[in-house]
Amino acid sequence: MEGFVYHGSPKEGLTELKIVKEGSHGKRCIYATPNPILPLIFMGKGRGDLDKNISIDETGKIQLTERRPGVFKELYNKSGYLYTLDGKNFEHYDYLWPIEVISFQDEQILSEQRIDNILQKLIECHNNHQIELFIYPNRPVHIPLDNSDLVEKYVNFYKTGKENAIKELLY
């Protein structure tokens, strides 16, 4: 991919990203994106889909939805670091999210930007119409307030060996 890509981390002072674990698709890689807002969202780990929903609307704008009251504050009221990388070794594959790219080798970091408060930065991006934030109980139409959109997904997690999936869903 030409140009720059971005990766987020809670760690300061990184000079290189090393491949240390498998991605969700089963291959060892480094994730990045040409969109500098997306790494901010992934800096708030939490309980994944149980805390937030990340989607892309029909115009390509990122939508971030808070699934329970106060979770954005819990996940994002902290600092983090946005790293810029050369995109030359990164590629998009069909099994990835549309704005996600990966590299199968260690990558040098070109620059680091400290984000003092990730939540405030996300709100700023929302106010600048770069992202859509949905603060609980507000939601886009495709996400029901009762989170029933997660039931099938977590039943499948349970069926494929994630024993605590149902407990996590009901928590």
Summary of the structure (lengths in Angstrom):
residues: 171
radius of gyration: 16.6
end to end distance: 40.9
largest distance: 43.7
contacts: 463
relative contact order: 0.21
helix: 26%
strand: 28%
